[in-house]
């Protein structure tokens, strides 16, 4: 679901291989690894089911649980190497931008909010965000490279903390909901 929802996200287009099939394979590996790391060191991970199938997920790190241990970075490397040198370099640049954008104060990090494309605009994202907010014991922080997401998140009370340039002309927004 995460890969399907983010395959054409401007952030991944800025980083990943240009060919969709190749990008999909790299993203599947990355997302599986990220979810395993969050499951072990972060969490919680929320899901919404529709008609007996998973329709969306919110992958979070509770307050004080981000970033994961520094050594967990090595878990991402093997899955991203087949992307080639360009995506690896761009990925490292974007990771650095994301790290600099993270607030220094304690926060809940919403790493991924992903809704299956067949269930988008049906309230799944809203249900996931509501659950994250209900459980949050600190401000909720996220970053996004999709300009369409900025007003969507603003509708939930997120405020822009800043923005930064990404490769290939993309922009990353840093948002927080107190």
Rosetta blueprint (number, residue, H / E / L):
1 X L
2 X H
3 X H
4 X H
5 X H
6 X H
7 X L
8 X L
9 X L
10 X H
11 X H
12 X H
13 X H
14 X H
15 X H
16 X L
17 X L
18 X L
19 X L
20 X H
21 X H
22 X H
23 X H
24 X H
25 X H
26 X H
27 X H
28 X H
29 X H
30 X H
31 X H
32 X H
33 X H
34 X H
35 X H
36 X H
37 X H
38 X H
39 X H
40 X H
41 X H
42 X L
43 X E
44 X L
45 X E
46 X E
47 X E
48 X E
49 X E
50 X E
51 X L
52 X L
53 X E
54 X E
55 X E
56 X E
57 X E
58 X E
59 X E
60 X E
61 X E
62 X L
63 X L
64 X L
65 X L
66 X L
67 X L
68 X L
69 X L
70 X H
71 X H
72 X H
73 X H
74 X H
75 X H
76 X H
77 X H
78 X H
79 X H
80 X H
81 X H
82 X L
83 X L
84 X L
85 X H
86 X H
87 X H
88 X H
89 X H
90 X H
91 X H
92 X H
93 X H
94 X H
95 X H
96 X H
97 X H
98 X H
99 X H
100 X H
101 X H
102 X L
103 X L
104 X L
105 X L
106 X L
107 X L
108 X E
109 X E
110 X E
111 X E
112 X E
113 X E
114 X E
115 X E
116 X L
117 X H
118 X H
119 X H
120 X L
121 X L
122 X L
123 X L
124 X H
125 X H
126 X H
127 X H
128 X H
129 X H
130 X H
131 X H
132 X H
133 X H
134 X H
135 X H
136 X L
137 X L
138 X L
139 X L
140 X E
141 X E
142 X E
143 X E
144 X E
145 X L
146 X L
147 X H
148 X H
149 X H
150 X H
151 X H
152 X H
153 X H
154 X H
155 X L
156 X L
157 X L
158 X L
159 X E
160 X E
161 X E
162 X E
163 X E
164 X E
165 X E
166 X L
167 X H
168 X H
169 X H
170 X L
171 X E
172 X E
173 X E
174 X E
175 X E
176 X E
177 X E
178 X L
